[in-house]
């Protein structure tokens, strides 16, 4: 049986929980106006994030890389009323766009945006202060985000790294992005404090639980 990846993804979306109307609008607008709309994490990755939040009972989330705000809103919708998500975003353009969408939502009070280099923003948080972390930013920065972000996770905390397959180039990495992603995967796998799982969902999702 010959199925294209696009057909499989469409099938999976059909039988998964639908986005809210606001998220659908945000996604459509992103595809219409952004130069690289593929930076959206998409409904399947977003749905996985929501499921992890609900299963784990996470209340404080750290996000590195916000883009137009889809993943931020998706996670905020799954958080309890007293939950909060701290999102780090470098580009002022994306902060402005995302903030506009947040203000249209019922979960804006849960979202805190930190504009500027993520490495600098991370210095403002206490060690062990987050239940979950989602990383979807510049790929060459992943090893450092792993190092610094993990210290901010509580014992038992969950981390999710997007784009960990990088269209398969991690199998034989040649460019800087692929090399950084392969390095990140190896750092996670070789750390006995982590319980990792790498899934071939879209462009690859690495999930790990911090044991202690």
N, CA, C and O of each residue as an XYZ file, in Angstrom:
848
protein
N       0.850     -1.192      0.000
C       0.000      0.000      0.000
C       0.885      1.241      0.000
O       1.788      1.374      0.827
N       0.619      2.139     -0.927
C       1.428      3.340     -1.045
C       0.661      4.545     -0.540
O      -0.260      5.028     -1.198
N       1.050      5.034      0.647
C       0.450      6.226      1.218
C       1.503      7.324      1.242
O       2.648      7.072      1.618
N       1.137      8.528      0.849
C       2.069      9.643      0.970
C       2.024     10.149      2.397
O       1.026      9.977      3.096
N       3.111     10.776      2.827
C       3.153     11.329      4.177
C       2.057     12.365      4.368
O       1.484     12.481      5.451
N       1.768     13.117      3.309
C       0.725     14.139      3.404
C      -0.635     13.503      3.669
O      -1.422     14.012      4.467
N      -0.906     12.382      2.994
C      -2.168     11.678      3.211
C      -2.268     11.138      4.636
O      -3.325     11.208      5.264
N      -1.171     10.605      5.132
C      -1.152     10.067      6.491
C      -1.382     11.175      7.503
O      -2.155     11.008      8.447
N      -0.715     12.306      7.311
C      -0.885     13.423      8.242
C      -2.319     13.937      8.222
O      -2.889     14.243      9.270
N      -2.897     14.030      7.035
C      -4.285     14.492      6.917
C      -5.222     13.533      7.633
O      -6.155     13.964      8.311
N      -4.983     12.247      7.489
C      -5.807     11.227      8.156
C      -5.706     11.380      9.675
O      -6.714     11.333     10.381
N      -4.481     11.563     10.166
C      -4.271     11.725     11.612
C      -4.993     12.966     12.135
O      -5.586     12.934     13.214
N      -4.942     14.040     11.383
C      -5.622     15.272     11.791
C      -7.135     15.063     11.853
O      -7.810     15.582     12.742
N      -7.654     14.297     10.900
C      -9.092     14.052     10.837
C      -9.596     13.381     12.107
O     -10.699     13.657     12.579
N      -8.771     12.501     12.643
C      -9.199     11.740     13.817
C      -8.565     12.227     15.113
O      -8.479     11.487     16.094
N      -8.128     13.468     15.104
C      -7.594     14.105     16.312
C      -8.499     15.267     16.714
O      -9.346     15.705     15.935
N      -8.312     15.755     17.923
C      -9.113     16.862     18.428
C      -8.888     18.105     17.572
O      -7.748     18.454     17.267
N      -9.963     18.765     17.189
C      -9.869     19.955     16.351
C      -9.304     21.143     17.119
O      -9.420     21.228     18.342
N      -8.689     22.056     16.375
C      -8.260     23.326     16.953
C      -9.471     24.178     17.291
O     -10.548     23.994     16.725
N      -9.290     25.106     18.213
C     -10.322     26.111     18.469
C     -10.430     27.012     17.247
O      -9.526     27.035     16.412
N     -11.510     27.741     17.136
C     -11.713     28.632     15.988
C     -10.604     29.675     15.901
O     -10.157     30.014     14.805
N     -10.160     30.184     17.042
C      -9.108     31.201     17.042
C      -7.796     30.620     16.526
O      -7.080     31.279     15.772
N      -7.478     29.396     16.927
C      -6.251     28.752     16.457
C      -6.309     28.467     14.961
O      -5.304     28.594     14.261
N      -7.478     28.084     14.475
C      -7.640     27.872     13.034
C      -7.400     29.168     12.273
O      -6.739     29.175     11.235
N      -7.936     30.255     12.792
C      -7.761     31.557     12.149
C      -6.303     31.990     12.183
O      -5.775     32.492     11.191
N      -5.655     31.796     13.323
C      -4.236     32.143     13.466
C      -3.389     31.354     12.466
O      -2.521     31.912     11.794
N      -3.651     30.062     12.381
C      -2.886     29.214     11.473
C      -3.074     29.638     10.021
O      -2.102     29.737      9.272
N      -4.318     29.889      9.622
C      -4.598     30.299      8.243
C      -3.912     31.618      7.910
O      -3.334     31.774      6.834
N      -3.981     32.565      8.843
C      -3.369     33.875      8.624
C      -1.850     33.747      8.511
O      -1.223     34.436      7.707
N      -1.276     32.882      9.301
C       0.173     32.667      9.245
C       0.588     32.143      7.876
O       1.576     32.599      7.302
N      -0.169     31.187      7.361
C       0.156     30.624      6.048
C      -0.030     31.651      4.933
O       0.626     31.574      3.894
N      -0.911     32.592      5.150
C      -1.179     33.603      4.123
C      -0.179     34.753      4.144
O       0.061     35.376      3.110
N       0.405     35.042      5.298
C       1.190     36.273      5.420
C       2.671     36.080      5.751
O       3.471     36.978      5.488
N       3.052     34.951      6.313
C       4.436     34.767      6.731
C       5.290     34.157      5.614
O       4.798     33.369      4.806
N       6.563     34.527      5.578
C       7.476     34.011      4.562
C       7.780     32.528      4.763
O       7.939     31.787      3.792
N       7.860     32.096      6.022
C       8.158     30.687      6.312
C       7.080     30.140      7.257
O       7.359     29.878      8.427
N       5.847     29.968      6.751
C       4.748     29.505      7.615
C       4.974     28.107      8.167
O       4.335     27.710      9.142
N       5.897     27.345      7.537
C       6.183     25.986      8.009
C       6.744     25.975      9.422
O       6.846     24.913     10.037
N       7.107     27.133      9.941
C       7.612     27.216     11.304
C       6.525     26.934     12.338
O       6.826     26.703     13.509
N       5.260     26.952     11.908
C       4.185     26.552     12.808
C       4.394     25.104     13.239
O       4.755     24.259     12.420
N       4.171     24.816     14.506
C       4.352     23.437     14.963
C       3.252     22.523     14.431
O       3.461     21.317     14.303
N       2.081     23.085     14.120
C       1.003     22.296     13.534
C       0.098     21.639     14.560
O       0.424     21.564     15.745
N      -1.046     21.164     14.083
C      -2.073     20.644     14.992
C      -1.664     19.352     15.690
O      -2.051     19.126     16.837
N      -0.890     18.501     15.023
C      -0.510     17.235     15.649
C       0.491     17.444     16.776
O       0.340     16.875     17.858
N       1.511     18.256     16.528
C       2.473     18.569     17.592
C       1.781     19.354     18.695
O       1.995     19.103     19.881
N       0.943     20.315     18.287
C       0.205     21.094     19.281
C      -0.707     20.228     20.118
O      -0.825     20.423     21.328
N      -1.358     19.263     19.470
C      -2.227     18.346     20.204
C      -1.451     17.483     21.179
O      -1.922     17.198     22.281
N      -0.251     17.064     20.769
C       0.610     16.288     21.662
C       1.002     17.125     22.880
O       1.013     16.619     24.003
N       1.319     18.385     22.666
C       1.671     19.276     23.773
C       0.506     19.395     24.754
O       0.690     19.323     25.969
N      -0.696     19.579     24.206
C      -1.874     19.684     25.072
C      -2.074     18.404     25.872
O      -2.389     18.456     27.061
N      -1.895     17.269     25.231
C      -2.087     15.989     25.907
C      -1.069     15.813     27.035
O      -1.416     15.345     28.119
N       0.187     16.188     26.778
C       1.218     16.072     27.806
C       0.910     16.962     29.001
O       1.119     16.569     30.149
N       0.415     18.157     28.727
C       0.054     19.081     29.807
C      -1.046     18.480     30.680
O      -0.960     18.499     31.908
N      -2.068     17.953     30.034
C      -3.208     17.420     30.779
C      -2.856     16.140     31.534
O      -3.300     15.937     32.664
N      -2.069     15.292     30.914
C      -1.677     14.035     31.569
C      -0.759     14.296     32.761
O      -0.905     13.676     33.814
N       0.192     15.223     32.585
C       1.190     15.480     33.627
C       0.696     16.425     34.708
O       1.262     16.475     35.800
N      -0.370     17.185     34.405
C      -0.841     18.179     35.369
C       0.045     19.409     35.431
O       0.043     20.120     36.436
N       0.803     19.673     34.372
C       1.717     20.833     34.334
C       0.957     22.141     34.521
O      -0.139     22.326     33.992
N       1.565     23.039     35.286
C       0.952     24.347     35.526
C       1.857     25.505     35.103
O       1.374     26.597     34.803
N       3.166     25.264     35.080
C       4.117     26.300     34.643
C       4.939     25.764     33.477
O       5.621     24.746     33.589
N       4.857     26.481     32.345
C       5.522     26.031     31.123
C       6.499     27.084     30.620
O       6.215     28.281     30.647
N       7.650     26.618     30.164
C       8.651     27.457     29.518
C       8.653     27.135     28.034
O       8.769     25.972     27.647
N       8.526     28.167     27.199
C       8.569     27.982     25.752
C       9.716     28.803     25.183
O       9.848     29.991     25.478
N      10.540     28.165     24.369
C      11.646     28.854     23.707
C      11.366     28.844     22.210
O      11.490     27.812     21.551
N      10.988     30.002     21.683
C      10.597     30.129     20.295
C       9.082     30.184     20.172
O       8.409     29.175     20.384
N       8.536     31.345     19.833
C       7.083     31.529     19.851
C       6.483     31.666     18.452
O       5.338     31.271     18.230
N       7.248     32.222     17.506
C       6.782     32.517     16.149
C       5.494     33.351     16.230
O       5.482     34.369     16.923
N       4.423     32.960     15.555
C       3.209     33.782     15.560
C       2.264     33.448     16.712
O       1.165     33.996     16.793
N       2.688     32.553     17.598
C       1.932     32.323     18.825
C       1.021     31.108     18.844
O       0.289     30.901     19.812
N       1.055     30.289     17.774
C       0.163     29.129     17.720
C       0.404     28.163     18.876
O      -0.526     27.819     19.606
N       1.644     27.728     19.043
C       1.941     26.746     20.089
C       1.679     27.319     21.478
O       1.241     26.608     22.383
N       1.952     28.606     21.635
C       1.717     29.272     22.925
C       0.240     29.216     23.295
O      -0.125     28.832     24.406
N      -0.606     29.608     22.336
C      -2.047     29.580     22.579
C      -2.550     28.160     22.798
O      -3.398     27.911     23.655
N      -2.016     27.240     22.012
C      -2.436     25.842     22.110
C      -2.168     25.309     23.519
O      -3.018     24.645     24.112
N      -0.986     25.604     24.044
C      -0.652     25.137     25.389
C      -1.432     25.891     26.455
O      -1.868     25.294     27.438
N      -1.613     27.196     26.274
C      -2.348     27.996     27.251
C      -3.781     27.509     27.392
O      -4.346     27.536     28.485
N      -4.370     27.064     26.286
C      -5.736     26.549     26.329
C      -5.842     25.293     27.189
O      -6.892     25.022     27.772
N      -4.754     24.526     27.268
C      -4.778     23.278     28.028
C      -4.423     23.468     29.501
O      -4.667     22.578     30.316
N      -3.858     24.602     29.841
C      -3.447     24.859     31.225
C      -4.649     25.122     32.124
O      -5.671     25.627     31.658
N      -4.538     24.787     33.408
C      -5.609     25.155     34.338
C      -5.684     26.666     34.469
O      -4.788     27.377     34.015
N      -6.731     27.150     35.076
C      -6.966     28.598     35.151
C      -5.825     29.337     35.831
O      -5.545     30.486     35.489
N      -5.168     28.704     36.779
C      -4.063     29.356     37.482
C      -2.708     28.993     36.883
O      -1.669     29.268     37.482
N      -2.718     28.374     35.693
C      -1.462     28.019     35.043
C      -0.863     29.211     34.313
O      -1.532     30.226     34.117
N       0.398     29.089     33.911
C       1.046     30.168     33.171
C       2.125     29.615     32.253
O       2.757     28.600     32.548
N       2.323     30.303     31.136
C       3.350     29.930     30.177
C       4.238     31.136     29.916
O       3.749     32.224     29.610
N       5.529     30.939     30.035
C       6.510     31.992     29.792
C       7.188     31.682     28.457
O       7.886     30.678     28.320
N       6.969     32.561     27.477
C       7.446     32.320     26.123
C       8.549     33.295     25.747
O       8.390     34.509     25.871
N       9.667     32.752     25.287
C      10.821     33.560     24.880
C      10.855     33.668     23.352
O      10.830     32.656     22.652
N      10.911     34.897     22.845
C      10.925     35.119     21.401
C      11.882     36.250     21.066
O      11.827     37.321     21.671
N      12.752     36.012     20.109
C      13.759     37.002     19.727
C      13.187     38.131     18.884
O      13.483     39.297     19.143
N      12.379     37.814     17.886
C      11.972     38.796     16.886
C      10.781     39.646     17.327
O       9.732     39.122     17.702
N      10.961     40.959     17.277
C       9.902     41.896     17.673
C       8.664     41.726     16.796
O       7.537     41.854     17.273
N       8.880     41.434     15.504
C       7.774     41.234     14.575
C       6.857     40.116     15.047
O       5.634     40.262     15.046
N       7.449     39.006     15.447
C       6.648     37.869     15.888
C       5.953     38.158     17.219
O       4.817     37.735     17.435
N       6.628     38.870     18.099
C       6.010     39.232     19.381
C       4.768     40.080     19.148
O       3.739     39.876     19.791
N       4.868     41.028     18.231
C       3.734     41.908     17.932
C       2.570     41.115     17.349
O       1.419     41.302     17.744
N       2.880     40.230     16.406
C       1.836     39.412     15.785
C       1.168     38.503     16.809
O      -0.058     38.456     16.908
N       1.988     37.786     17.566
C       1.451     36.833     18.541
C       0.632     37.523     19.620
O      -0.431     37.039     20.008
N       1.127     38.646     20.098
C       0.416     39.377     21.150
C      -0.978     39.772     20.707
O      -1.921     39.754     21.498
N      -1.105     40.132     19.433
C      -2.417     40.487     18.905
C      -3.396     39.322     18.981
O      -4.573     39.512     19.287
N      -2.907     38.121     18.704
C      -3.758     36.931     18.810
C      -4.066     36.601     20.265
O      -5.191     36.222     20.593
N      -3.081     36.743     21.131
C      -3.298     36.454     22.549
C      -4.403     37.335     23.131
O      -5.221     36.885     23.933
N      -4.407     38.594     22.711
C      -5.388     39.554     23.236
C      -6.811     39.232     22.789
O      -7.773     39.698     23.399
N      -6.947     38.438     21.727
C      -8.274     38.030     21.260
C      -8.771     36.795     22.002
O      -9.939     36.426     21.878
N      -7.908     36.164     22.758
C      -8.240     34.890     23.397
C      -8.765     35.074     24.812
O      -8.760     36.176     25.359
N      -9.220     33.961     25.394
C      -9.678     33.949     26.787
C      -8.576     33.503     27.735
O      -8.805     33.349     28.935
N      -7.366     33.294     27.187
C      -6.277     32.776     28.016
C      -5.082     33.725     28.058
O      -3.985     33.332     28.457
N      -5.294     34.956     27.653
C      -4.194     35.928     27.603
C      -3.535     36.115     28.965
O      -2.333     36.368     29.045
N      -4.320     35.991     30.038
C      -3.786     36.193     31.384
C      -2.792     35.099     31.796
O      -2.048     35.268     32.761
N      -2.782     33.993     31.072
C      -1.849     32.906     31.383
C      -0.506     33.067     30.688
O       0.448     32.363     31.019
N      -0.416     33.999     29.714
C       0.745     34.095     28.834
C       1.645     35.271     29.204
O       1.176     36.398     29.363
N       2.938     34.997     29.340
C       3.933     36.033     29.640
C       5.031     35.943     28.581
O       5.699     34.917     28.452
N       5.210     37.028     27.824
C       6.166     37.039     26.716
C       7.457     37.724     27.140
O       7.437     38.781     27.771
N       8.586     37.105     26.781
C       9.902     37.645     27.091
C      10.649     37.844     25.773
O      11.135     36.885     25.173
N      10.733     39.098     25.331
C      11.373     39.374     24.049
C      12.879     39.547     24.219
O      13.344     40.137     25.194
N      13.632     39.022     23.250
C      15.085     39.123     23.282
C      15.713     37.756     23.145
O      14.995     36.763     23.030
N      17.032     37.673     23.154
C      17.714     36.381     23.067
C      17.267     35.456     24.202
O      17.296     35.841     25.371
N      16.863     34.260     23.858
C      16.337     33.334     24.867
C      17.361     33.038     25.953
O      17.004     32.909     27.124
N      18.624     32.931     25.579
C      19.666     32.633     26.554
C      19.685     33.681     27.666
O      19.911     33.358     28.832
N      19.449     34.930     27.294
C      19.403     35.999     28.303
C      18.125     35.923     29.126
O      18.155     36.110     30.342
N      17.007     35.650     28.470
C      15.730     35.564     29.187
C      15.740     34.441     30.218
O      15.144     34.573     31.287
N      16.414     33.337     29.900
C      16.444     32.196     30.808
C      17.136     32.510     32.124
O      16.906     31.844     33.133
N      17.984     33.530     32.105
C      18.683     33.916     33.334
C      17.732     34.481     34.390
O      18.090     34.577     35.564
N      16.525     34.852     33.974
C      15.569     35.476     34.889
C      14.714     34.480     35.663
O      13.907     34.875     36.505
N      14.886     33.195     35.381
C      14.054     32.187     36.025
C      14.845     31.368     37.041
O      16.053     31.178     36.902
N      14.146     30.891     38.055
C      14.773     30.084     39.098
C      14.910     28.635     38.648
O      14.097     28.130     37.874
N      15.941     27.984     39.143
C      16.136     26.563     38.859
C      14.944     25.765     39.401
O      14.450     26.035     40.496
N      14.504     24.804     38.636
C      13.410     23.943     39.090
C      12.062     24.621     39.173
O      11.214     24.206     39.962
N      11.839     25.668     38.368
C      10.591     26.429     38.500
C       9.543     26.095     37.439
O       8.459     26.678     37.444
N       9.851     25.154     36.516
C       8.897     24.813     35.459
C       8.566     23.321     35.455
O       9.404     22.473     35.762
N       7.315     23.033     35.096
C       6.852     21.648     34.989
C       7.111     21.074     33.598
O       7.220     19.860     33.427
N       7.208     21.960     32.610
C       7.336     21.506     31.232
C       8.049     22.566     30.406
O       7.955     23.759     30.692
N       8.767     22.117     29.372
C       9.481     23.030     28.486
C       9.263     22.584     27.039
O       9.325     21.395     26.726
N       9.005     23.569     26.157
C       8.876     23.295     24.729
C       9.869     24.166     23.977
O       9.875     25.387     24.133
N      10.711     23.535     23.158
C      11.745     24.250     22.415
C      11.506     24.107     20.917
O      11.478     23.000     20.380
N      11.335     25.245     20.255
C      11.145     25.273     18.801
C      11.718     26.598     18.300
O      10.979     27.494     17.895
N      13.029     26.704     18.334
C      13.707     27.958     18.004
C      14.871     27.664     17.057
O      14.861     26.651     16.357
N      15.877     28.550     17.034
C      17.045     28.335     16.178
C      17.726     27.023     16.542
O      18.023     26.771     17.710
N      17.968     26.199     15.545
C      18.434     24.835     15.792
C      19.864     24.784     16.334
O      20.193     23.900     17.125
N      20.710     25.718     15.917
C      22.084     25.718     16.426
C      22.130     26.041     17.915
O      23.127     25.765     18.582
N      21.066     26.618     18.432
C      21.005     26.941     19.854
C      20.491     25.804     20.720
O      20.506     25.915     21.946
N      20.034     24.707     20.109
C      19.418     23.623     20.868
C      20.317     23.037     21.969
O      19.831     22.817     23.079
N      21.600     22.776     21.709
C      22.417     22.212     22.794
C      22.461     23.113     24.031
O      22.421     22.625     25.160
N      22.542     24.415     23.816
C      22.590     25.334     24.961
C      21.220     25.459     25.617
O      21.128     25.558     26.841
N      20.147     25.456     24.813
C      18.803     25.489     25.388
C      18.562     24.240     26.228
O      17.921     24.303     27.277
N      19.074     23.119     25.765
C      18.972     21.875     26.530
C      19.663     22.028     27.876
O      19.095     21.696     28.917
N      20.880     22.526     27.851
C      21.672     22.661     29.071
C      21.010     23.604     30.068
O      20.818     23.259     31.234
N      20.667     24.787     29.598
C      20.106     25.792     30.519
C      18.659     25.514     30.868
O      18.240     25.712     32.008
N      17.892     25.054     29.883
C      16.481     24.802     30.133
C      16.249     23.666     31.107
O      15.323     23.720     31.916
N      17.079     22.642     31.038
C      16.907     21.485     31.913
C      17.061     21.866     33.380
O      16.375     21.312     34.239
N      17.942     22.793     33.668
C      18.111     23.224     35.063
C      16.855     23.911     35.591
O      16.626     23.958     36.800
N      16.046     24.441     34.681
C      14.826     25.148     35.087
C      13.645     24.201     35.279
O      12.606     24.595     35.811
N      13.810     22.940     34.840
C      12.753     21.947     35.004
C      12.773     21.337     36.401
O      13.837     21.089     36.968
N      11.598     21.102     36.939
C      11.490     20.398     38.208
C      11.817     18.917     38.007
O      11.712     18.416     36.887
N      12.214     18.206     39.072
C      12.324     16.747     38.968
C      10.974     16.188     38.521
O       9.935     16.548     39.073
N      10.993     15.324     37.538
C       9.742     14.814     36.983
C       9.199     15.672     35.856
O       8.187     15.330     35.245
N       9.867     16.793     35.574
C       9.425     17.690     34.517
C       9.628     17.094     33.131
O      10.453     16.202     32.935
N       8.863     17.602     32.180
C       8.891     17.087     30.810
C       9.412     18.161     29.858
O       9.049     19.332     29.970
N      10.268     17.749     28.919
C      10.768     18.657     27.888
C      10.402     18.098     26.516
O      10.399     16.886     26.300
N      10.094     19.008     25.599
C       9.748     18.630     24.226
C      10.566     19.494     23.272
O      10.521     20.722     23.347
N      11.316     18.853     22.375
C      12.111     19.558     21.371
C      11.554     19.231     19.985
O      11.423     18.062     19.620
N      11.228     20.269     19.220
C      10.640     20.086     17.896
C      11.722     20.023     16.815
O      12.855     20.457     17.027
N      11.352     19.472     15.648
C      12.221     19.418     14.454
C      13.484     18.601     14.657
O      14.526     18.924     14.085
N      13.411     17.555     15.454
C      14.607     16.791     15.782
C      15.046     15.806     14.691
O      16.072     15.143     14.841
N      14.280     15.703     13.593
C      14.706     14.876     12.464
C      15.224     15.722     11.305
O      16.022     15.264     10.488
N      14.752     16.967     11.253
C      15.237     17.942     10.264
C      15.254     17.342      8.861
O      16.274     17.320      8.173
N      14.065     16.852      8.466
C      13.865     16.238      7.147
C      14.809     15.061      6.897
O      15.136     14.753      5.751
N      15.238     14.415      7.961
C      16.092     13.236      7.840
C      17.576     13.536      7.749
O      18.388     12.611      7.727
N      17.950     14.808      7.694
C      19.366     15.158      7.527
C      20.200     14.832      8.755
O      21.428     14.813      8.679
N      19.548     14.572      9.892
C      20.299     14.219     11.103
C      20.956     12.847     10.979
O      21.868     12.523     11.740
N      20.498     12.043     10.023
C      21.095     10.723      9.833
C      22.526     10.835      9.326
O      23.385     10.016      9.653
N      22.763     11.857      8.528
C      24.110     12.122      8.018
C      24.311     13.639      8.012
O      24.339     14.258      6.948
N      24.449     14.235      9.195
C      24.459     15.700      9.315
C      25.658     16.351      8.635
O      26.805     15.947      8.824
N      25.351     17.375      7.836
C      26.404     18.101      7.146
C      26.370     19.594      7.452
O      27.419     20.220      7.604
N      25.148     20.180      7.547
C      25.081     21.608      7.857
C      25.030     21.816      9.372
O      24.859     20.862     10.130
N      25.178     23.055      9.800
C      25.256     23.379     11.230
C      23.979     23.013     11.979
O      24.037     22.537     13.113
N      22.817     23.235     11.340
C      21.550     22.917     12.002
C      21.440     21.421     12.288
O      21.130     21.015     13.408
N      21.696     20.612     11.271
C      21.598     19.160     11.441
C      22.604     18.650     12.467
O      22.293     17.762     13.260
N      23.806     19.214     12.451
C      24.833     18.798     13.411
C      24.415     19.148     14.837
O      24.635     18.364     15.761
N      23.811     20.327     15.017
C      23.368     20.744     16.355
C      22.233     19.864     16.856
O      22.181     19.528     18.039
N      21.329     19.490     15.964
C      20.213     18.628     16.344
C      20.696     17.225     16.701
O      20.218     16.622     17.662
N      21.641     16.715     15.925
C      22.216     15.388     16.229
C      22.939     15.436     17.574
O      22.824     14.510     18.377
N      23.685     16.517     17.819
C      24.371     16.683     19.101
C      23.378     16.716     20.254
O      23.606     16.110     21.301
N      22.271     17.432     20.052
C      21.244     17.526     21.092
C      20.659     16.160     21.409
O      20.476     15.809     22.574
N      20.367     15.394     20.369
C      19.815     14.047     20.567
C      20.791     13.170     21.346
O      20.388     12.412     22.227
N      22.071     13.278     21.016
C      23.082     12.465     21.701
C      23.246     12.886     23.159
O      23.423     12.045     24.041
N      23.184     14.201     23.405
C      23.287     14.695     24.776
C      22.127     14.189     25.634
O      22.307     13.833     26.799
N      20.939     14.167     25.036
C      19.762     13.688     25.762
C      19.864     12.183     26.016
O      19.637     11.712     27.131
N      20.207     11.444     24.975
C      20.292      9.987     25.084
C      21.340      9.549     26.096
O      21.145      8.558     26.800
N      22.447     10.275     26.177
C      23.568      9.875     27.029
C      23.504     10.444     28.444
O      24.437     10.264     29.226
N      22.427     11.118     28.772
C      22.263     11.671     30.116
C      21.388     10.723     30.933
O      20.212     10.544     30.617
N      21.942     10.123     31.966
C      21.181      9.135     32.727
C      20.106      9.750     33.613
O      19.367      9.035     34.288
N      20.020     11.081     33.609
C      18.949     11.760     34.340
C      17.686     11.890     33.496
O      16.640     12.297     34.002
N      17.778     11.545     32.203
C      16.656     11.710     31.283
C      16.065     10.368     30.867
O      16.766      9.361     30.767
N      14.759     10.382     30.630
C      14.050      9.256     30.035
C      13.530      9.732     28.679
O      12.460     10.337     28.612
N      14.273      9.467     27.589
C      13.933     10.049     26.283
C      13.064      9.172     25.389
O      13.070      7.945     25.488
N      12.314      9.843     24.512
C      11.542      9.176     23.483
C      11.527     10.082     22.253
O      11.012     11.198     22.307
N      12.092      9.598     21.141
C      12.113     10.359     19.895
C      11.065      9.772     18.956
O      11.125      8.595     18.602
N      10.108     10.601     18.557
C       8.991     10.150     17.734
C       9.042     10.760     16.334
O       9.373     11.938     16.196
N       8.722      9.986     15.287
C       8.701     10.516     13.924
C       7.387     11.227     13.613
O       6.752     10.947     12.596
N       6.986     12.131     14.474
C       5.790     12.948     14.253
C       6.215     14.209     13.521
O       7.065     14.958     14.001
N       5.620     14.440     12.354
C       6.006     15.546     11.484
C       7.527     15.547     11.285
O       8.055     14.621     10.670
N       8.248     16.563     11.790
C       9.690     16.637     11.551
C      10.500     16.129     12.746
O      11.672     16.470     12.907
N       9.860     15.313     13.576
C      10.569     14.705     14.695
C      10.352     15.417     16.011
O      10.638     16.608     16.134
N       9.848     14.698     16.993
C       9.600     15.252     18.322
C      10.388     14.448     19.354
O      10.180     13.244     19.507
N      11.281     15.114     20.047
C      12.013     14.492     21.154
C      11.343     14.890     22.462
O      11.173     16.072     22.762
N      10.967     13.871     23.233
C      10.374     14.104     24.550
C      11.264     13.430     25.588
O      11.699     12.295     25.393
N      11.530     14.110     26.663
C      12.216     13.431     27.763
C      11.669     13.896     29.106
O      11.195     15.021     29.266
N      11.757     12.990     30.049
C      11.356     13.289     31.427
C      12.625     13.407     32.264
O      13.510     12.556     32.188
N      12.703     14.457     33.052
C      13.841     14.659     33.941
C      13.594     13.887     35.229
O      12.663     14.195     35.973
N      14.417     12.896     35.487
C      14.198     12.027     36.652
C      14.518     12.705     37.971
O      13.797     12.523     38.953
N      15.607     13.495     38.008
C      15.981     14.138     39.268
C      16.776     15.392     39.006
O      17.181     16.074     39.948
